[in-house]
Amino acid sequence: MITQEKAEDALGRLNQTRDQLLSEIRKGIIGQDEVIEELLVTLLARGHCLLTGIPGLGKTLLVKTVSKCLSLEFKRIQFTPDLMPADVVGSEVVDEDPSSGRKSFRFAPGPIFSNVVLADEINRTPPKTQAALLEAMEERQVTVSGQTRPLDAPFFVLATQNPIELEGTYPLPEAQLDRFLLNPVIRYLSLEDEIKMVGETTGLERPEPEPVLTGEDILSLQSLTRQLPAPETVVSYAVRLTAASRPEVDSCDEWTRKRVRWGAGSRAAQALILAAKARALLDGRPNASSEDVKVMSKSALRHRILPSFFAESEGIGSDEVIDHLLDSVAA
């Protein structure tokens, strides 16, 4: 466990880095402070992030801006209906020696072999291609032609999806959704922020964000996040909150049982604690709290709770279910 002296020194350095990082991100993004925080929490927690929002709210721009603030290799994959798994992970290609005529196989790596991968409009490609990301996201490796190849650390998948278009989209399978640590929702800007954004983006060219964190810095911060303590009461709260979403367990009340088809699994409780630790670290605090769990609960749980048909008939989604859980489960 990290010592008190080392923790204070690390937190002090992180406060300076955080302010500099936010300053650079805001060169490209106006508003959306909550989503920016959740993206940074994902990076510190060594997770992956699924950004949901209607077109025109800056999902892709946000990911590209954050990537520019990191001294890491960045690649973008535009997901389309004709995208194949080999277009993501790579494939074996045949090389021919001009002098001897001998042929040999060579592995041509796909764009997944990068530190930061933007999976743009991930729900526009069929499940077969979506599944090509599963091994990479969970195990940080790719298996092609029976050979396993590790991915360089740090490795993040930052995906975007549009929630309103149905034609030409393929809902992400539950197993795929569960691999994302957080699922932030990008909403409309406030009137003041939108006026500022329109004015700045329709004028002269804006300054480009500068890199702030290296790969080594991120790996160090990820290690520090893991070492940050979470009191037993906080871990208990995260587990009880998650368990209360499962219709088949005794702690689930009747209201939830009628409105949830599938509740969140154990990975959700892990995500809650990791996100709470990362949020505390970003805030410069030496331990995670129940308040951190509450703040991160919607992003960590909304994509892991499947509302029932009864809930849908009432116009109730996973966010409303989480609100009910937060009201009914004591911290």
Stockholm file with secondary structure:
# STOCKHOLM 1.0

chainA/1-331         MITQEKAEDALGRLNQTRDQLLSEIRKGIIGQDEVIEELLVTLLARGHCLLTGIPGLGKTLLVKTVSKCLSLEFKRIQFTPDLMPADVVGSEVVDEDPSSGRKSFRFAPGPIFSNVVLADEINRTPPKTQAALLEAMEERQVTVSGQTRPLDAPFFVLATQNPIELEGTYPLPEAQLDRFLLNPVIRYLSLEDEIKMVGETTGLERPEPEPVLTGEDILSLQSLTRQLPAPETVVSYAVRLTAASRPEVDSCDEWTRKRVRWGAGSRAAQALILAAKARALLDGRPNASSEDVKVMSKSALRHRILPSFFAESEGIGSDEVIDHLLDSVAA
#=GR chainA/1-331 SS CCCHHHHHHHHHHHHHHHHHHHHHHTTTCCSCHHHHHHHHHHHHTTCCEEEECCTTSCHHHHHHHHHHTEESCEEEEECCTTCCHHHHHEEEEEEECTTTCCEEEEEEECTTSSSEEEEETGGGSCHHHHGGGHHHHHHSEEEETTEEEECCSSCEEEEEECSSCCTTCCCCCHHHHTTCSBCCBCCCCCHHHHHHHHHHHTSSCCCCCCCCEEHHHHHHHHHHHHHSCCCHHHHHHHHHHHHTTCTTSTTSCHHHHHHEEECCCHHHHHHHHHHHHHHHHHHTCSSCCHHHHHHHHHHHHTTTCEECHHHHHTTCCHHHHHHHHHHHSCC
#=GC SS_cons         CCCHHHHHHHHHHHHHHHHHHHHHHTTTCCSCHHHHHHHHHHHHTTCCEEEECCTTSCHHHHHHHHHHTEESCEEEEECCTTCCHHHHHEEEEEEECTTTCCEEEEEEECTTSSSEEEEETGGGSCHHHHGGGHHHHHHSEEEETTEEEECCSSCEEEEEECSSCCTTCCCCCHHHHTTCSBCCBCCCCCHHHHHHHHHHHTSSCCCCCCCCEEHHHHHHHHHHHHHSCCCHHHHHHHHHHHHTTCTTSTTSCHHHHHHEEECCCHHHHHHHHHHHHHHHHHHTCSSCCHHHHHHHHHHHHTTTCEECHHHHHTTCCHHHHHHHHHHHSCC
//
